[in-house]
Structure formats: C-alpha cells, structure tokens
C-alpha cells in the first residue's frame, strides 16, 4: 500500500484502535470531499490499507477535491484499485449515480494564510459546499455523514470562559480577519443540524483541535510547519506577539481514529470535539 506521506506504523495504529469497527466499511462506497488535504490524505491511505489488509470486501472511495490549496503533496492523489478522483468544487451540484454509504465533508480552507488569500472560497466551501453535500446526501441511503467543523466556532472566549464549557455559545467577530472561516464553520454546523432535524440525514459533526503530523506542508503556514520549515532552513524560529498564546495539540493517529469512531458510531445530530485536553503549551 502506498503510504502517502504517512508513516505505516501510524496507519497500523489507527487500524488497531478501530478494531472490528472497521468492518462496517466493508463493501461500502465512501465519498471523501477534500481528499487531497492533510486529513484527506490520511483517510485515503487508511482506506487503501484497510482494503489491502483488513476488510472482508474492499470499500470504494471517490475522492473529490478542486485542489485549490492542496499543494504538491495533494496533487499526487492515490491511484489504487477501488479509488477514483473527481476534480470538483463542491459548491457546485455533484451528480453521482451509484449509491453512496458514507460522506466525509472534509473540504475546507483551514490555514490562516489561505483563508486570507481566499476569503470567499473559504466561506463558500463550508456553507454552500456543505449544503450541496447535505442535499446530495438526501438522494443516497447514507449510513453516515461527517462534517468537519472547527475548534474556531468558540471564537475568542474571555478568560472567565477558559476552559470553555459546552454551554458557552462562542465569541466570534463576524467581520474580523478570521470571520470567513469561523462564521462559515458555525453556519455549516447549523445547516447540518437542520438537515438532520428536517430530513433525518445521519450527520455527525467533528471539531478538530490543532491536529498535526507527517504530511503537513510548509505552504500551509501553520505553526508547526512554520517552525519545522525554519529549523530545516537553519533560521531562527518566528513567534507572533509575546508567545504567551497557548494550544493543545493532537497527533494525527489519535485524531483520525476519533473521526472514524464518530462517523461509524457517533450519535446523529451531535458534535464531537476531537483533541487533547493536556498539555497546554505556550507558543514560546
């Protein structure tokens, strides 16, 4: 199995975590939107490995991406039996005749560098794109629909709401520099809730918290690739502001196992935060 910029030991660890649950994908057809992105490439590699090593019947995977921010790693999509690639922007209607069992809506623009460069595209893929995929889901006997929201839906809580309880409704600027991302993810969750309530689409929402691992790209300009890029170039690390801002990080194996457990066993209509509560690290 080609390990697309992933470690084979990581893929095996995800498979071990899933155990027998993985057989739910046996013989199923999966539509993976955003399949050329960092997380999408892990899903693809995992499904290819499951097909080779684990599943009693291969799953079929349709990867859908318009490659707007996929970089050089994303351009090399998986050429495996049972995989096919559609070059498509999901804000446009998608016609696929065959029955689809699972939709993974991981298409989005998640890097601050790119959502400043492409603010409208960022807004539209999470809202119009998600609505198109939910509408698409109505025409198929879906077993699961996974929407990738974001930890950013909480916005910038004041210190009295840190750590943040789930009863907190968020503090998001609708016109700030990150608004195109934060607000569109919030509306994406609302769309998912409505399609679940009105039409019974088996939507589950995940909010990743700072997922990192092999296969992140320097051109993403996120904090860990930024640090790695400067280390590789022998340059000093660049920290914004005082460096007091804190994050917790979640390694990609834990995150992907969590996402799949939500897709396969999560409660429809619910949102799940996928991340680590500790340790909380300052950027410095």
C-alpha positions in Angstrom: 0.0 0.0 0.0 1.5 3.4 -0.9 1.9 5.4 2.3 1.1 8.8 1.0 3.4 10.9 3.2 2.1 9.0 6.2 4.0 6.6 8.4 2.9 2.9 8.0 3.2 2.4 11.8 0.7 5.3 12.2 -1.8 3.7 9.8 -1.4 0.4 11.6 -2.0 2.1 15.0 -5.3 3.7 13.7 -6.4 0.3 12.4 -5.6 -1.3 15.8 -7.6 1.4 17.5 -10.7 0.8 15.2 -10.5 -3.0 15.7 -13.7 -4.8 14.5 -15.4 -1.4 13.9 -13.5 -1.1 10.6 -15.6 -3.9 9.1 -18.6 -1.5 8.9 -16.7 -0.1 5.9 -16.6 -3.5 4.2 -18.1 -3.3 0.7 -19.2 0.3 1.2 -18.8 3.3 -1.0 -17.3 6.4 0.6 -17.3 10.0 -0.9 -14.4 11.9 0.5 -14.6 15.6 -0.1 -11.3 17.4 0.4 -9.4 14.2 -0.1 -6.3 15.9 -1.2 -5.8 17.8 2.0 -3.7 16.9 5.1 -6.5 14.9 6.8 -8.0 13.7 3.5 -4.7 12.1 2.5 -4.7 10.2 5.8 -8.2 8.9 5.2 -7.2 7.8 1.7 -4.1 6.0 2.9 -6.1 4.4 5.7 -8.9 3.2 3.4 -6.3 1.8 0.9 -4.6 -0.1 3.8 -7.9 -1.4 5.1 -8.7 -2.7 1.5 -5.3 -4.5 1.3 -5.1 -5.9 4.8 -8.3 -5.8 6.8 -11.7 -5.6 5.1 -13.6 -8.7 4.0 -14.8 -6.8 0.9 -13.0 -3.7 -0.4 -14.6 -0.3 0.1 -14.9 2.0 -2.9 -13.5 5.5 -2.4 -14.5 8.6 -4.5 -12.1 11.4 -3.7 -13.4 14.9 -4.6 -11.2 18.0 -4.5 -10.7 21.1 -6.5 -7.0 21.2 -5.4 -7.1 25.0 -4.6 -4.9 24.7 -1.5 -3.7 21.1 -1.8 -0.1 21.9 -2.7 2.4 19.5 -4.2 1.6 16.6 -1.9 -2.1 16.8 -2.6 -1.6 16.8 -6.4 -0.4 13.2 -6.2 -3.8 11.5 -5.4 -4.0 7.8 -4.7 -4.0 5.6 -7.8 -5.4 2.4 -6.2 -7.9 -0.2 -7.1 -11.3 0.9 -5.8 -10.3 4.6 -5.8 -11.3 7.3 -8.2 -10.6 11.1 -8.3 -13.1 13.8 -9.2 -11.8 17.3 -9.8 -14.8 19.2 -8.5 -15.7 22.2 -6.4 -18.4 21.1 -4.0 -20.2 24.5 -4.1 -21.5 23.2 -7.5 -24.0 20.3 -7.6 -22.5 16.9 -7.8 -24.1 14.1 -9.7 -23.1 10.5 -8.8 -25.4 7.8 -9.9 -24.1 4.9 -7.7 -25.4 4.6 -4.1 -23.1 6.3 -1.6 -22.9 4.9 2.0 -20.7 7.5 3.7 -19.9 11.1 3.0 -16.9 12.7 4.7 -17.2 16.5 4.2 -13.6 17.5 4.9 -13.3 20.0 2.1 -12.3 23.4 3.5 -9.6 26.0 3.7 -8.1 25.6 7.2 -4.9 27.7 7.0 -5.0 31.3 8.1 -2.6 32.2 5.2 -5.1 30.7 2.7 -8.3 32.0 4.2 -6.9 35.5 4.0 -5.9 34.8 0.3 -9.3 33.1 -0.5 -11.9 34.5 1.9 -14.9 34.0 -0.3 -13.9 30.4 -1.2 -13.3 29.7 2.5 -16.8 31.0 3.3 -18.5 29.2 0.5 -17.0 25.7 0.8 -18.1 25.5 4.5 -21.6 26.8 3.8 -22.7 26.4 0.2 -20.5 23.4 -0.3 -21.8 21.7 2.9 -25.4 22.5 1.9 -24.7 20.9 -1.6 -23.3 17.8 0.0 -26.2 17.5 2.5 -28.7 17.9 -0.4 -26.6 15.2 -2.3 -27.0 13.0 0.8 -30.8 13.2 0.6 -30.6 11.2 -2.7 -28.5 8.4 -1.1 -29.2 5.8 1.6 -26.4 7.2 3.8 -25.2 5.3 6.9 -23.2 8.4 8.0 -22.3 12.0 7.0 -19.3 13.5 8.7 -18.9 17.3 8.7 -15.5 18.8 9.6 -16.2 21.9 11.7 -13.5 23.6 13.8 -12.5 24.5 17.3 -12.8 28.1 16.0 -16.5 28.0 16.4 -15.9 29.1 20.0 -14.1 32.1 18.7 -12.1 34.0 21.3 -13.6 33.4 24.8 -12.8 35.8 27.6 -10.7 34.4 30.4 -13.8 33.6 32.6 -14.8 31.0 30.0 -11.4 29.2 29.8 -11.6 26.2 30.0 -14.7 26.6 27.9 -17.9 24.8 28.9 -20.2 23.4 26.2 -22.9 25.8 27.3 -20.8 28.7 26.1 -22.1 30.0 22.8 -18.9 31.4 21.4 -17.5 34.9 20.9 -16.8 35.3 17.2 -16.3 38.5 15.2 -18.5 38.5 12.1 -16.1 40.9 10.3 -12.7 40.1 11.7 -9.8 38.7 9.7 -10.7 35.1 10.6 -14.5 35.6 10.2 -14.7 33.9 6.8 -13.5 30.7 8.5 -15.1 30.9 11.9 -18.5 32.1 10.9 -18.8 29.7 8.0 -18.0 26.7 10.2 -20.7 27.9 12.6 -23.2 28.1 9.8 -22.1 24.7 8.5 -23.0 23.2 11.8 -26.4 24.9 11.7 -27.0 23.5 8.2 -26.1 20.0 9.4 -28.5 20.3 12.4 -31.3 21.5 10.1 -30.8 18.7 7.6 -30.7 16.2 10.4 -33.9 17.5 12.1 -35.9 18.1 8.9 -34.7 15.2 6.7 -33.0 12.7 9.0 -29.6 13.0 7.3 -27.3 11.0 9.7 -25.0 13.9 10.3 -22.2 13.9 12.8 -20.0 16.9 13.4 -16.3 16.9 14.4 -14.3 19.8 15.6 -10.6 19.1 15.3 -8.3 20.9 17.8 -4.8 21.5 16.3 -4.1 18.2 14.6 -0.5 17.7 13.5 1.6 15.0 11.9 3.6 13.9 8.9 2.3 15.3 5.6 1.6 18.8 6.8 3.1 21.1 4.2 5.3 24.1 4.6 3.0 26.1 2.3 0.2 25.7 4.9 1.9 28.3 7.1 0.5 26.8 10.3 2.6 27.0 13.5 4.3 23.5 13.4 5.1 23.5 9.7 6.4 27.1 10.2 8.7 26.0 13.0 9.8 22.9 11.0 10.4 24.9 7.9 12.7 27.4 9.7 14.6 24.6 11.5 15.2 22.9 8.2 16.5 26.2 6.7 18.7 26.8 9.8 16.8 30.1 10.6 15.6 31.3 14.0 12.0 30.5 14.9 9.4 33.2 14.5 6.9 33.6 17.3 4.0 36.0 16.9 3.4 38.5 19.8 4.8 37.6 23.2 4.3 33.9 22.5 2.0 33.6 25.6 -0.9 32.2 23.5 -1.5 28.5 24.3 -2.7 25.5 22.4 -3.1 21.8 22.9 -2.0 19.6 20.0 -3.4 16.2 18.9 -1.3 13.8 16.9 -2.9 12.7 13.6 -3.3 9.0 14.5 -5.5 9.8 17.6 -7.5 12.4 15.5 -8.2 10.1 12.6 -9.2 7.2 14.9 -11.5 9.7 16.7 -13.1 11.0 13.4 -13.8 7.5 12.2 -15.3 6.4 15.5 -17.6 9.4 15.3 -18.6 8.5 11.7 -19.3 4.9 12.4 -20.7 5.1 16.0 -21.4 8.7 16.8 -25.0 9.9 17.6 -26.5 11.7 14.6 -27.1 15.4 15.2 -24.3 15.7 17.7 -20.9 17.5 17.6 -17.7 15.9 18.9 -14.6 17.8 19.9 -11.5 15.8 18.8 -8.4 16.9 20.6 -6.2 16.7 23.7 -7.1 18.5 26.9 -3.5 18.4 28.0 -0.7 19.5 27.9 -1.5 23.2 27.2 1.6 24.7 25.6 2.5 28.3 25.0 3.9 29.0 21.6 7.1 30.1 23.2 
